Amino acid sequence: MINKKIILAVTGSISAYKAAELIRLLKKRGADVQVIMTKSAREFISPLTLQGLSGKPVLDNMWEPSKGNGMEHINQSRKSDLILVAPASANFIAKLAQGLADDLVSNVCLARNCPILIAPSMNKSMWENPATQRNIELITKDGIAISGPENGEQACGEEGMGRLINEKMLLLDINKSLNFPILKNKNILISCGATFEKIDDARAITNLSSGKMGLSIADEAYALGAKVTLIYGRTEKVPPSGLNCIYAPSHSLMNKYIKENAKNNDIFISVAAISDFIPNNFSGKLTKKSTGLTLELQPSTDILLETASEFNDLFCVGFAAESKNIIKNAQAKLKNKKLKMIVANCINESMGQNSAEIYMIDKNEVIHVPKKTKEELALTILKHINKLENKRGITHEHIN
Ligand SMILES: Cc1cc2nc3c(=O)[nH]c(=O)nc-3n(C[C@H](O)[C@H](O)[C@H](O)COP(=O)(O)O)c2cc1C
């Protein structure tokens, strides 16, 4: 979002106060935020608060002669990368659907020449009302992107659909609206996080994977327009609710869900650190002994190898965290597991860390990517996968 110009349009919903935190999050990510608001929105939050947080005067009146050339209702979107209506009231959605323009916010939206994303927020009966649903259908057909709403407890005390989408998912949708959707029409399956295997009814073995790399890839793939399915084990952060996620905290569940979903996807990016060994099953609790305890572990199956062998059309990408001979070991895995690409890194410098240095390896080349944050790496990796996968499409076309 760095240097992106975002018009944040706040309308008259009870969740208008959440716009304050949203401005802070957008600015933290480097966006330049111009707030505009409806007359009703002023009843819910003071323009002064929004002005203080955005660092710019809030615009809410198109009849004010002192501003610029007096054409703010047209000028605003000309200078912007995105109009974000958050929260979007039922009334405002109806106005958007009909092309009404009777205040500054509705004029800016109607006269826009940049993308628009709306985040509805209202009582569940207002949301479920056929009129609102009809309006949502209309604006979707007009190419307006919609984030949420979500289900849950409402300000009025009722429970249901209509809450403003959670901020993590809203930020992903904002990124999606700002990005060129290079992964549109691609179905991407991603596994991430650590698995854990029970030793007895109270204990388990796991590994040090934080899930950060896989979660960053899932977020970025979604923001680049892909349809993402995320199979996740134990992770330091929870994936945003709204992404298509399946919790799979053991080898057997990873195996089940990856294989069930493999056939419906074009690309599989296997980032999960899945147990290579599984303890023998013990029911009950092992008793504490001063002599120590010897655990017997059985080797588990290699899910990535099996998936790549079984689903020939799936573009399979692996991750190799190595402690020595990084490139050589990763190249051997690329070949043995029949992968299209492998991302290699040094285990001590990447596992659990926020950044890493990686090598992107396929059968033709090794590309070194110097140390970057995992969010930045996710973008680099996805762009490279997309390039290789598109080349594969061209090869298929030539053969046919
Ligand atoms: C206390 C209160 C809370 C409201 N909350 C919402 C809401 O969450 N969502 C909504 O769509 N309308 C809500 N409304 C109704 C809108 O504020 C009303 O339709 C208004 O005309 C919207 O104006 P605007 O779309 O120009 O901002 C609420 C009204 C009141 C009095």
The ligand as an SDF file (V2000), in Angstrom:
LIG
                    3D

 31 33  0  0  0  0  0  0  0  0999 V2000
  -28.2780    4.6130   16.1570 C   0  0  0  0  0  0  0  0  0  0  0  0
  -28.3180    4.3080   14.6870 C   0  0  0  0  0  0  0  0  0  0  0  0
  -27.5250    3.3100   14.2090 C   0  0  0  0  0  0  0  0  0  0  0  0
  -27.5280    3.0040   12.8520 C   0  0  0  0  0  0  0  0  0  0  0  0
  -26.7300    2.0300   12.3870 N   0  0  0  0  0  0  0  0  0  0  0  0
  -26.7490    1.7180   11.0800 C   0  0  0  0  0  0  0  0  0  0  0  0
  -25.9050    0.6860   10.5880 C   0  0  0  0  0  0  0  0  0  0  0  0
  -25.1100    0.0930   11.3120 O   0  0  0  0  0  0  0  0  0  0  0  0
  -25.9530    0.4070    9.2690 N   0  0  0  0  0  0  0  0  0  0  0  0
  -26.8060    1.0620    8.4280 C   0  0  0  0  0  0  0  0  0  0  0  0
  -26.8170    0.7410    7.2460 O   0  0  0  0  0  0  0  0  0  0  0  0
  -27.6200    2.0420    8.8770 N   0  0  0  0  0  0  0  0  0  0  0  0
  -27.5980    2.3860   10.1690 C   0  0  0  0  0  0  0  0  0  0  0  0
  -28.4100    3.3830   10.6240 N   0  0  0  0  0  0  0  0  0  0  0  0
  -29.2500    4.1090    9.6870 C   0  0  0  0  0  0  0  0  0  0  0  0
  -28.4650    5.1200    8.8670 C   0  0  0  0  0  0  0  0  0  0  0  0
  -27.6820    5.9620    9.6960 O   0  0  0  0  0  0  0  0  0  0  0  0
  -29.3980    5.9440    7.9970 C   0  0  0  0  0  0  0  0  0  0  0  0
  -29.9830    5.0970    7.0150 O   0  0  0  0  0  0  0  0  0  0  0  0
  -28.7310    7.1170    7.3330 C   0  0  0  0  0  0  0  0  0  0  0  0
  -29.6650    7.7930    6.5320 O   0  0  0  0  0  0  0  0  0  0  0  0
  -27.5570    6.7070    6.4600 C   0  0  0  0  0  0  0  0  0  0  0  0
  -27.0340    7.8340    5.7970 O   0  0  0  0  0  0  0  0  0  0  0  0
  -25.8020    7.7710    4.7980 P   0  0  0  0  0  0  0  0  0  0  0  0
  -25.9630    6.5460    3.9870 O   0  0  0  0  0  0  0  0  0  0  0  0
  -25.9250    9.0030    3.9750 O   0  0  0  0  0  0  0  0  0  0  0  0
  -24.5860    7.8010    5.6070 O   0  0  0  0  0  0  0  0  0  0  0  0
  -28.4180    3.7090   11.9780 C   0  0  0  0  0  0  0  0  0  0  0  0
  -29.2220    4.7320   12.5090 C   0  0  0  0  0  0  0  0  0  0  0  0
  -29.1720    5.0210   13.8280 C   0  0  0  0  0  0  0  0  0  0  0  0
  -30.0500    6.1230   14.3520 C   0  0  0  0  0  0  0  0  0  0  0  0
  1  2  1  0
  2  3  1  0
  2 30  2  0
  3  4  2  0
  4  5  1  0
  4 28  1  0
  5  6  2  0
  6  7  1  0
  6 13  1  0
  7  8  2  0
  7  9  1  0
  9 10  1  0
 10 11  2  0
 10 12  1  0
 12 13  2  0
 13 14  1  0
 14 15  1  0
 14 28  1  0
 15 16  1  0
 16 17  1  0
 16 18  1  0
 18 19  1  0
 18 20  1  0
 20 21  1  0
 20 22  1  0
 22 23  1  0
 23 24  1  0
 24 25  2  0
 24 26  1  0
 24 27  1  0
 28 29  2  0
 29 30  1  0
 30 31  1  0
M  END
$$$$
